[in-house]
């Protein structure tokens, strides 16, 4: 169970990083072509990625805590 939680957490972190990178690229591209709508969408995607990453980190930490509790 703890391993599944940690694995899910790592997957969420990776998805979050992907969303952050993609969002940043959209934001920059929008800025280069003067498309403020694309910039806003990119910024929103960056924020979504940060949230996903933080949730993943929390899940991974929770999985580690469960591992420690089970071993004690």
Buried (B, 14 or more C-beta within 10 A) or exposed (E): EBEEBBEBBBBBBEBBBBBBEBBBEBBEEBEEEEBEEBBEBBBBBBEBBBBBBEBBBEBBEBBBEBBEEEEE
